């Protein structure tokens, strides 16, 4: 599960994917287990939910390069694009509204575009979190 965003700009609307991952880590009782992993240039925490092991990932790169971190982690953990969930902001959704999208185009989102390019696939599941337009 990758929370897309701009690592240096945490707390902004466009980094809501990372905020969701922070909340998820708290709910899974692994909020104190985040560690920087230089191999994929990301903060990583491993959790178990309902018997399934989850790798939580917050890329330490700018949004346009998040895919490099996601692809590196996928290789490290032997994951295919279908195993990956991307959590990211969506300008076209009202603030706080969420939707799940299975594969498809990036719809103009640079972080998703970077993931599609780095993974050579658009088969990731996406949790789109509405941030509305300014």
Residue pairs with C-beta under 8 A, 6 or more apart in sequence:
1 21
1 24
1 54
1 55
1 56
1 57
1 84
1 85
1 87
2 17
2 21
2 57
2 58
2 59
2 66
2 69
2 70
2 73
2 84
2 85
2 86
2 87
2 115
3 17
3 18
3 19
3 20
3 21
3 22
3 56
3 57
3 58
3 87
3 88
4 17
4 18
4 59
4 63
4 66
4 86
4 87
4 88
4 89
4 109
4 111
4 112
4 115
5 12
5 14
5 15
5 16
5 17
5 18
5 19
5 58
5 59
5 63
5 66
5 88
5 89
5 111
6 12
6 14
6 15
6 62
6 63
7 15
7 18
7 58
7 59
7 60
7 61
7 62
8 62
9 15
10 18
10 19
11 19
13 89
13 131
14 63
14 89
14 131
15 89
16 87
16 88
16 89
16 129
16 131
17 86
17 87
17 88
17 89
17 111
17 129
18 58
20 87
20 127
20 129
21 56
21 57
21 58
21 87
22 31
22 58
24 56
25 31
25 33
25 34
25 45
25 47
25 56
28 47
28 48
28 49
28 54
28 56
29 47
30 45
30 46
30 47
30 56
31 45
33 45
33 46
33 47
34 43
34 44
34 45
34 56
34 58
35 43
35 44
35 45
36 42
36 43
36 44
36 60
37 43
37 44
37 73
39 72
39 76
40 57
40 59
40 69
40 70
40 72
40 73
40 76
41 59
41 60
41 61
41 68
41 69
41 72
42 57
42 58
42 59
42 60
42 61
42 69
42 72
42 73
43 57
43 58
43 60
44 55
44 56
44 57
44 58
44 73
45 55
45 56
46 53
46 54
46 55
46 56
47 53
47 54
47 56
48 54
55 73
55 77
55 79
57 69
57 70
57 73
59 65
59 66
59 68
59 69
59 70
60 69
61 68
61 69
63 110
63 111
63 114
64 110
64 111
64 113
64 114
65 114
66 111
66 114
66 115
67 111
67 113
67 114
67 115
67 116
67 117
67 118
67 119
68 114
68 118
70 84
70 86
70 115
70 118
70 119
71 115
71 118
71 119
73 79
74 80
74 81
74 83
74 84
74 119
80 123
81 119
81 121
81 122
81 123
81 124
82 123
82 124
82 125
84 115
84 119
84 124
84 125
85 124
85 125
85 126
85 127
86 111
86 112
86 115
86 124
86 125
86 126
86 127
87 126
87 127
87 129
88 109
88 111
88 112
88 126
88 127
88 128
88 129
89 109
89 128
89 129
89 130
89 131
90 99
90 109
90 128
90 129
90 130
90 131
91 131
91 132
91 133
92 107
92 130
92 133
93 99
93 128
93 129
93 130
93 131
93 132
94 130
94 132
95 130
95 131
95 132
96 129
96 130
97 129
97 130
98 127
98 128
98 129
98 130
99 127
99 128
99 130
100 125
100 126
100 127
100 128
101 125
101 126
101 128
102 125
102 126
103 122
103 123
103 124
103 125
104 122
105 122
106 112
106 113
106 116
106 122
112 124
112 126
115 124
116 122
116 124
